[in-house]
Amino acid sequence: MALRIEHVTQRFGKSEALTDISLHIRDGDCYGLIGHNGAGKTTAMRVALGLLRPTKGRVIVDGFDAAQHPAEARARMGALVETPGFHAHLDGHANLELLARLAGASRKEAREDAARVFGLVGLSDAQKPVRAYSMGMRQRLGVAQALLGRPRYLLLDEPTNGFDPDGVAEMRDLFTRLREQEGTTLLISSHHLQELSEVCNRVALIRKGRMVIEEELATLLGTTGNRYLLRAGPAAGAALADIGVSVVASRDDSLVVDLGDRAPQEILRNLIQRGVEVHSFAPPPISLEEIYLETVSSAGSAHVAPDSPAEQPRAVDKRLAPGGGWWRMARYEWRRWTSRAALPLMFAVPCIHAAAAVWVRSRQLAQDQAKIARGELASATDVTAFEGVAHALLAGLPYLPFLILGLASQSIAGESSTGTLRNVLLRPLTRLQVLAGKTFALVVAALLAYAAVLGTAIAASAIAFDFRSLVEILPNGNTWMLVPSEEMWPEFCAAIASPVLPLLAYVAIGLLAGSFGRRGTTGLVVALALGLILDLGRGPLREMGIEGWSPAALTPTILGALGETSRIDTYRTIATGANDAVWEFADVATVAPLSVVAVTLLLTALLFRRRYVP
């Protein structure tokens, strides 16, 4: 078993971040990845983890092509890439439980695994929201989320960033213990070369996106060429120049000399003959820093591991990725939404407006009845709960599309800006499963929000008016039948069902808006702007005769500048006694929003599939 990056090239525009890179991380390795800033280390890790689609090449994990089997590849890998992102209002343990459940663990398993890795990284006493964590504590939590599920391969990008010396030593001991006791294979990138030399058995050097070295560390550290460390008296420098030996470097009171093809015995004899007081003359111990600096300063390449045949899935490579990825993603969304009170409070606004509209209509009816009693009004149409529901929905529903647009836009863009989307995509899920789960969760949230508004409207109207036949109130107190209640129920059911498909269209539009930006504010602004454009754009669409294809024409509008055209407004007219009201968009009421949903979700899937996740 092995993790292989095979002939990967990664381009960003016209520049190449990686050029034909191949890494071979064998089972049981602790593999160190060395390179200066911008050399391509993090890019290589992102490609390996599926966060970035390579321009060329492929990644093989235990014989599974990561592009063809992304969930299987990530089921075997845990990772920390750059700055870890978490839900700041939750504590570290809750964040880890969310991720463990997303990876397929049961509630009990997630709790136990979160407690295990929490203790491994030294955070057992950190019982506070992540927003109160220091940089070092966040980094420890990042290592902890990488350890969830006991992955076969652990990919860590600068894992000790922000650690004090004691923390560095703890992490070094942890990595050694994971490799030796649990058989974990590690790929670690770091600028701290001394740390890599103490834990790694193999190293690779990337320079300007190209592979320079891939070799056993013991082999590299034992390769000194024909260099010797000379500790001698002050006359040594002149004597070496006389016999044609170059001084490569100075170490304290010693000189590193390059003997070329000459024997050390010959050099030592010449020095003694020239009266140089020689204290020691032996091959110098070489460090990883020296190998790095020497290789960077040279133009050539060396110690590049030869290619070996690609592995294919074998019978022993059991499927590790759990099923039901989209459902796990949907549950993750619901858990993170319900972990804070802001969302329920926002969706309470339409309900409050709906209830207020019923109260206002009941006051108007009472005033009309008083005017009839005083003879100021000849007659008035009674108000029933059928009409009350219409008034309530026309008051509450206009806010709902914008709330849905905002929530849907943050499902991708919001998580991207906080770094939590990266944690999600590191779990054993395909991107299509992630998008499907988010879409399903948003659809359920939209339907529940509408159900809450509708329930408020029905309850308030039933209390204020009752679902009775519609009558005209005459001056003598008698009534004149206008519409029997049994004739209103079919209209009522058709009206309350009409907002469902347009609201689903807003879900899809919000997701599309969020897929354009990498910041939550960008996604939110784009989503709300699209909502306003859809509403204001009804004018040009009306002139073209296709206004009904806009979701804003099928639901109550918040602006009202272009008039109310929804099925609910037509129903309100019918509920007041009119028998000639006809909804003009009935012929496209189903096909129009479904077409918007299909097109926008397809575009979102295409964008999300190729999305670069920072």
C-alpha positions in Angstrom: 0.0 0.0 0.0 1.2 3.5 -0.8 0.3 7.1 -1.5 1.6 8.2 -4.9 1.5 11.5 -6.7 2.3 10.7 -10.3 3.6 13.3 -12.8 1.4 16.1 -11.5 1.5 19.5 -13.2 -0.5 22.3 -11.7 -1.0 25.5 -13.6 -2.6 28.8 -12.4 -3.2 30.8 -15.5 0.1 30.9 -17.4 2.3 30.1 -14.4 3.2 26.6 -13.2 3.1 25.9 -9.5 4.1 22.3 -10.0 5.9 20.7 -13.0 5.8 17.0 -13.4 6.0 16.2 -9.7 6.1 12.6 -8.5 6.1 11.5 -4.9 6.0 8.0 -3.6 5.1 7.7 0.1 5.4 4.1 1.1 3.4 2.4 3.8 5.0 3.2 7.2 7.0 6.2 6.0 7.5 9.4 7.7 8.1 11.5 4.6 9.4 15.0 4.8 8.7 17.6 2.1 11.2 20.4 1.9 11.1 23.6 -0.1 11.3 27.4 0.2 8.1 29.6 0.4 6.3 29.2 -2.9 8.1 26.1 -3.9 4.9 24.1 -4.3 4.7 22.0 -1.1 1.2 23.1 -0.1 0.0 22.9 -3.7 1.2 19.3 -3.8 -0.7 18.5 -0.6 -3.9 20.1 -1.9 -3.7 18.1 -5.1 -3.1 14.9 -3.0 -6.2 15.7 -0.9 -8.5 16.6 -3.8 -8.8 20.2 -2.7 -7.2 21.2 -6.1 -7.7 19.5 -9.4 -4.3 19.0 -11.1 -3.8 20.2 -14.7 -2.1 16.9 -15.4 -1.2 13.8 -13.5 -3.0 11.8 -10.9 -3.0 10.7 -7.2 -3.1 7.0 -6.2 -4.1 6.0 -2.7 -3.7 2.3 -1.8 -4.3 1.6 -5.5 -7.4 3.8 -5.8 -7.3 6.7 -8.3 -8.3 9.6 -6.1 -10.1 11.3 -9.1 -12.2 8.2 -9.8 -12.7 7.2 -6.1 -12.4 10.4 -4.1 -14.4 9.1 -1.1 -12.2 6.0 -0.9 -9.0 8.1 -1.1 -10.1 10.5 1.6 -11.4 7.7 3.8 -7.7 6.7 4.1 -6.3 10.2 4.7 -6.3 12.8 7.5 -4.8 16.2 6.9 -4.0 19.7 8.2 -3.4 22.2 5.4 -2.2 25.7 6.3 -4.4 27.6 8.9 -7.2 25.3 10.3 -10.7 26.6 10.2 -13.5 25.8 12.7 -16.9 27.0 13.9 -15.7 29.7 16.3 -18.9 29.7 18.5 -18.5 26.0 19.3 -15.8 24.5 21.6 -13.1 22.3 20.1 -14.7 19.0 21.2 -18.0 19.9 19.5 -16.2 20.8 16.3 -14.5 17.5 16.3 -17.7 15.6 17.0 -19.3 17.3 14.0 -16.5 16.2 11.7 -16.5 12.7 13.1 -20.2 12.3 12.5 -19.7 13.7 9.0 -17.1 11.0 8.4 -19.7 8.3 9.3 -19.1 7.7 13.0 -22.1 7.1 15.3 -22.9 9.6 18.0 -21.1 7.5 20.6 -18.1 6.7 18.3 -17.8 10.4 17.4 -17.8 11.4 21.1 -15.2 8.8 22.0 -12.9 9.6 19.0 -13.1 13.3 19.6 -12.1 12.8 23.3 -9.2 10.5 22.2 -7.6 13.0 19.7 -8.4 15.9 22.0 -6.2 14.3 24.6 -3.5 13.3 22.1 -2.8 16.9 21.1 -2.9 18.2 24.7 -6.2 20.1 24.6 -8.1 18.1 27.3 -8.4 21.2 29.5 -9.5 23.6 26.7 -13.2 23.7 27.4 -14.1 27.0 25.7 -15.2 28.3 22.3 -12.7 28.1 19.5 -12.9 31.9 19.2 -11.0 32.1 22.5 -8.2 29.7 21.4 -4.7 31.0 20.8 -2.9 30.3 17.5 -1.1 27.3 19.0 -4.3 25.9 20.4 -6.0 26.2 17.0 -3.1 24.4 15.4 -3.4 21.6 17.9 -7.1 21.4 17.1 -6.1 21.2 13.4 -3.9 18.3 14.1 -6.6 16.7 16.2 -9.2 16.8 13.3 -6.6 15.2 11.0 -6.3 12.3 13.5 -10.1 11.6 13.6 -10.9 8.1 12.4 -7.3 6.8 12.7 -6.3 7.5 9.1 -3.7 5.4 7.3 -2.1 8.5 5.9 -1.6 11.7 7.8 -0.7 14.8 5.6 0.5 17.8 7.7 1.4 21.1 6.2 3.6 23.1 8.7 2.0 21.3 11.7 4.0 23.0 14.4 3.3 26.6 13.1 2.7 28.8 16.2 4.0 26.2 18.7 6.4 27.0 21.5 9.5 24.8 21.9 7.7 22.5 24.3 4.8 22.1 21.9 7.2 21.3 19.0 8.7 18.6 21.1 5.3 17.2 22.0 4.2 17.0 18.4 7.5 15.4 17.4 6.9 12.7 20.0 3.3 12.3 18.9 4.3 11.8 15.2 7.0 9.2 16.2 4.4 7.4 18.4 1.8 7.4 15.6 4.3 5.9 13.2 5.9 3.3 15.4 2.9 2.2 17.5 -0.1 2.7 15.2 1.5 2.2 11.8 0.4 5.6 10.5 2.2 6.9 7.4 3.0 10.6 7.6 3.7 13.2 4.9 5.0 16.4 6.6 6.1 19.7 5.1 8.1 22.1 7.2 10.6 24.9 7.1 12.1 23.5 10.3 14.5 21.1 8.8 15.9 20.0 12.1 12.4 18.7 13.1 12.1 16.7 9.9 15.6 15.2 10.4 14.5 13.9 13.8 11.3 12.2 12.7 11.5 11.4 9.0 13.0 8.4 7.3 12.6 9.8 3.8 12.7 13.3 2.4 11.9 15.1 -0.9 13.0 18.6 -2.0 10.9 20.7 -4.3 12.4 23.8 -5.8 10.3 26.1 -8.0 7.7 23.5 -8.5 10.1 20.8 -9.6 11.4 17.7 -7.9 15.1 17.8 -7.0 15.5 15.1 -4.3 13.6 12.1 -3.2 15.8 9.8 -1.1 16.2 7.9 2.2 17.3 10.4 4.9 20.0 8.0 6.1 21.5 7.8 2.6 21.5 11.6 2.3 23.0 12.2 5.7 25.7 9.6 5.0 26.6 11.2 1.7 29.5 13.6 2.2 31.4 13.2 -1.0 35.1 13.7 -0.5 34.7 16.4 2.1 36.6 16.5 5.3 36.5 18.5 8.5 39.9 19.9 9.4 40.7 21.3 12.8 44.2 22.7 12.8 46.5 25.6 13.6 46.4 29.1 12.0 48.8 28.1 9.2 46.3 25.6 7.8 44.6 28.0 5.4 47.9 29.0 3.6 49.0 25.4 3.5 45.8 24.2 1.9 46.0 26.9 -0.7 49.6 25.7 -1.5 48.6 22.1 -2.1 45.4 23.1 -4.1 42.7 22.1 -1.7 39.6 24.4 -1.5 37.9 25.5 1.7 34.2 25.0 1.3 33.0 26.4 4.7 34.0 27.3 8.2 32.5 25.7 11.3 33.6 27.4 14.5 37.3 26.7 14.7 37.2 24.1 11.9 37.4 24.2 8.1 35.3 22.1 5.7 37.6 21.2 2.8 36.8 19.5 -0.6 39.5 16.9 -1.5 38.2 16.3 -5.0 39.8 13.1 -6.3 42.8 13.2 -3.9 43.3 10.8 -1.1 42.9 12.1 2.5 46.2 10.5 3.4 48.0 12.6 0.8 46.5 15.8 2.1 47.2 15.0 5.7 50.9 14.1 4.9 51.3 17.4 3.0 49.9 19.4 5.9 52.2 17.8 8.4 55.2 18.3 6.1 54.4 22.0 6.0 54.5 22.2 9.7 50.7 22.6 10.2 49.5 21.5 13.7 46.6 19.1 12.9 44.2 18.4 15.7 41.7 16.4 13.8 41.0 15.4 10.2 37.8 13.4 9.5 34.6 13.3 7.3 32.2 15.9 8.7 28.7 15.0 10.0 26.3 16.4 7.5 22.9 17.9 8.4 19.6 18.1 6.5 20.0 21.9 6.4 23.3 21.5 4.6 21.8 19.1 2.0 19.0 21.6 1.5 21.2 24.6 1.1 23.7 22.8 -1.1 21.0 21.5 -3.4 19.2 24.8 -3.7 22.5 26.5 -4.6 23.2 24.0 -7.4 21.5 23.9 -10.7 21.5 20.2 -11.2 19.3 17.5 -9.6 20.2 14.3 -7.8 18.7 11.4 -5.8 15.4 11.5 -7.7 13.6 8.2 -7.1 12.9 6.3 -10.2 9.3 5.7 -11.3 7.6 2.4 -10.5 4.5 1.0 -12.0 1.2 2.4 -10.8 -0.8 0.3 -8.4 -4.4 -0.7 -9.1 -7.1 -1.6 -6.6 -6.6 -5.1 -5.2 -8.9 -7.5 -3.3 -7.1 -6.6 -0.1 -7.9 -3.0 -0.5 -11.3 -3.0 1.3 -13.8 -0.2 0.7 -13.5 2.1 3.7 -15.8 5.0 2.7 -19.2 4.7 4.4 -22.4 5.0 2.3 -25.0 7.7 2.5 -22.6 10.6 2.0 -25.3 13.1 1.0 -27.3 12.3 4.0 -24.3 12.7 6.4 -23.7 16.1 4.7 -27.3 17.2 5.2 -27.2 16.2 8.9 -24.0 18.1 9.3 -25.6 21.2 7.9 -28.6 20.9 10.3 -26.4 20.4 13.3 -24.3 23.5 12.6 -27.3 25.7 11.9 -29.1 24.6 15.0 -26.0 25.2 17.2 -26.8 28.9 17.3 -30.0 30.8 17.9 -29.5 33.4 15.1 -31.1 31.3 12.4 -34.4 30.5 14.2 -34.7 34.2 15.2 -34.2 35.3 11.6 -36.9 33.0 10.3 -39.3 34.2 13.0 -39.5 37.6 11.3 -41.9 36.4 8.5 -44.1 34.7 11.1 -44.4 37.9 13.1 -45.3 39.9 10.0 -47.9 37.2 9.1 -49.5 37.3 12.5 -49.5 41.1 12.5 -51.3 41.2 9.2 -54.1 39.1 10.6 -54.5 41.4 13.6 -54.6 44.5 11.3 -57.3 42.9 9.1 -59.4 41.9 12.2 -59.2 45.6 13.4 -60.4 46.7 10.0 -63.3 44.3 10.1 -64.3 45.6 13.6 -64.2 49.1 12.3 -66.4 48.3 9.3 -68.9 46.6 11.5 -69.1 49.6 13.8 -69.6 51.9 10.8 -72.5 49.7 9.6 -74.1 49.8 13.0 -73.9 53.7 13.0 -75.2 53.8 9.4 -72.0 55.2 8.0 -71.5 52.2 5.7 -74.2 50.4 3.7 -72.6 47.0 3.8 -69.3 45.2 4.1 -67.9 41.9 3.0 -67.2 39.6 6.0 -63.7 38.5 6.6 -63.1 34.8 6.9 -60.0 32.8 7.8 -59.6 32.1 4.1 -58.9 35.8 3.4 -56.9 36.1 6.6 -54.5 33.5 5.5 -54.0 35.3 2.2 -53.3 38.6 4.0 -50.9 36.9 6.4 -48.9 35.1 3.6 -48.7 38.3 1.5 -47.2 40.1 4.5 -44.8 37.3 5.7 -43.7 35.6 2.5 -41.9 38.5 0.8 -39.1 38.2 3.4 -38.6 34.5 3.0 -36.9 34.4 -0.4 -34.2 36.8 0.8 -33.6 34.8 4.0 -33.3 31.7 1.9 -31.0 33.4 -0.5 -28.8 34.5 2.3 -28.7 31.1 4.0 -28.0 29.3 0.8 -25.2 31.6 -0.2 -23.4 31.0 3.1 -23.6 27.2 2.6 -20.6 27.4 0.3 -19.1 30.9 0.4 -19.5 31.2 4.2 -17.8 27.9 4.9 -15.1 28.7 2.4 -14.2 32.0 4.2 -14.0 30.4 7.6 -12.0 27.4 6.4 -14.6 24.9 7.5 -15.4 23.9 3.9 -11.9 22.5 3.6 -12.5 20.4 6.7 -15.7 19.1 5.1 -14.0 18.2 1.8 -11.3 16.3 3.7 -13.9 13.7 4.9 -14.8 10.6 2.8 -17.3 12.4 0.5 -17.4 13.3 -3.1 -18.1 16.9 -4.1 -21.4 15.9 -5.6 -22.4 14.3 -2.3 -21.4 17.5 -0.5 -23.5 19.6 -2.8 -26.4 17.2 -2.8 -26.4 17.1 1.0 -26.2 20.9 1.3 -29.1 21.3 -1.2 -31.3 18.8 0.5 -30.7 20.5 3.9 -31.5 23.9 2.4 -34.7 22.5 0.8 -35.9 21.1 4.1 -35.0 24.4 5.8 -36.9 26.4 3.2 -40.0 24.1 3.5 -39.9 24.2 7.3 -39.6 28.0 7.2 -42.6 28.2 4.8 -44.5 25.7 7.0 -43.9 28.0 10.0 -45.2 31.0 8.2 -48.2 29.1 6.8 -48.9 27.6 10.2 -48.8 31.0 11.9 -51.1 32.4 9.2 -53.6 29.6 9.6 -53.6 29.6 13.4 -53.9 33.4 13.6 -56.7 33.5 11.0 -58.6 30.6 12.6 -58.5 32.4 16.0 -59.5 35.7 14.5 -62.1 34.8 11.9 -62.8 31.0 11.4 -63.0 29.1 8.1 -66.6 29.9 7.3 -68.6 30.8 4.2 -68.1 34.2 2.8 -71.1 36.5 3.3 -72.0 40.2 2.8 -73.0 42.0 6.1 -76.2 44.0 5.6 -77.3 47.1 7.6 -80.1 45.1 9.4 -77.6 42.6 10.6 -78.6 39.9 8.1 -76.0 38.4 5.8 -76.0 37.5 2.1 -74.2 34.3 1.0 -71.4 35.0 -1.5 -69.2 31.9 -1.6 -69.8 28.7 0.4 -66.8 27.5 2.4 -66.7 24.2 0.6 -66.0 26.1 -2.7 -63.1 27.9 -1.0 -61.1 24.9 0.0 -59.8 23.9 -3.5 -58.7 27.5 -4.1 -57.1 27.6 -0.6 -55.1 24.4 -1.2 -53.9 25.6 -4.6 -52.8 28.9 -3.2 -50.8 27.6 -0.2 -49.0 25.1 -2.5 -48.0 27.8 -5.0 -44.9 29.2 -3.2 -43.2 25.9 -2.7 -41.5 25.6 -6.1 -40.5 29.2 -6.4 -38.9 29.0 -2.9 -36.9 25.9 -4.1 -35.7 28.1 -7.0 -34.4 30.6 -4.6 -32.5 27.8 -2.8 -30.8 26.9 -6.1 -30.1 30.6 -6.9 -28.5 31.2 -3.5 -26.3 28.2 -3.9 -25.2 29.4 -7.3 -24.4 32.9 -5.8 -22.3 31.3 -3.0 -20.3 29.2 -5.5 -18.9 32.4 -7.2 -17.2 33.9 -4.2 -14.6 32.6 -1.6 -15.8 35.1 1.1 -19.1 34.9 2.9 -19.8 38.6 2.4 -19.3 38.3 -1.3 -21.7 35.4 -1.6 -24.3 37.2 0.5 -24.1 40.4 -1.5 -24.4 38.5 -4.8 -27.3 36.5 -3.6 -29.3 39.5 -2.3 -28.5 41.4 -5.5 -29.8 38.6 -7.5 -33.0 38.6 -5.5 -33.5 42.3 -6.2 -32.6 41.9 -9.9 -35.2 39.1 -10.2 -37.9 41.4 -8.6 -37.0 44.5 -10.6 -36.3 42.5 -13.8 -40.0 41.6 -14.0 -40.6 44.8 -15.9 -38.5 43.9 -19.0 -39.7 40.3 -18.8 -43.3 41.5 -18.8 -42.7 43.5 -22.0 -41.3 40.3 -23.5 -44.3 38.3 -22.3 -42.2 35.9 -20.1 -42.6 37.5 -16.6 -43.9 34.2 -15.2 -40.5 32.6 -15.7 -39.1 34.7 -12.9 -39.6 33.2 -9.4 -40.2 36.8 -8.1 -43.4 36.8 -10.2 -44.7 33.6 -8.6 -44.3 34.6 -4.9 -45.3 37.7 -2.9 -42.8 40.5 -3.6 -41.0 42.6 -1.0 -40.8 45.7 -3.2 -44.3 45.8 -4.9 -43.1 48.4 -7.4 -44.3 46.3 -10.3 -47.5 45.1 -8.7 -48.4 41.8 -7.0 -48.7 38.9 -9.5 -48.5 35.8 -7.2 -51.1 33.1 -7.0 -51.8 34.1 -3.4 -52.8 37.6 -4.5 -55.3 36.1 -6.9 -56.6 33.9 -4.2 -57.0 36.9 -1.9 -59.2 38.5 -4.5 -61.3 35.3 -4.7 -61.5 35.2 -0.9 -63.1 38.6 -0.9 -66.0 37.5 -3.1 -64.7 38.1 -6.6 -65.7 35.3 -9.0 -63.8 36.4 -12.1 -60.2 36.4 -10.8 -57.8 34.4 -12.9 -54.1 33.9 -12.3 -52.2 34.7 -15.5 -49.1 32.5 -14.8 -50.9 29.2 -14.2 -49.5 27.7 -17.3 -45.8 28.1 -16.3 -46.3 27.8 -12.5 -44.6 24.4 -12.5 -42.3 24.3 -15.4 -40.7 27.7 -14.8 -39.4 27.2 -11.2 -38.3 23.6 -12.0 -36.3 24.9 -15.0 -34.6 27.5 -12.8 -33.8 24.8 -10.3 -32.4 22.4 -12.9 -30.2 25.1 -14.7 -28.8 26.8 -11.6 -28.0 23.5 -9.8 -26.2 22.2 -12.9 -24.1 25.4 -13.0 -23.4 25.2 -9.3 -22.3 21.6 -9.6 -19.9 22.5 -12.5 -18.5 25.4 -10.5 -18.2 23.5 -7.2 -16.6 20.5 -8.9 -13.7 22.6 -10.1 -13.6 25.0 -7.2 -10.3 25.8 -5.6 -10.6 25.4 -1.9 -8.2 27.6 0.1 
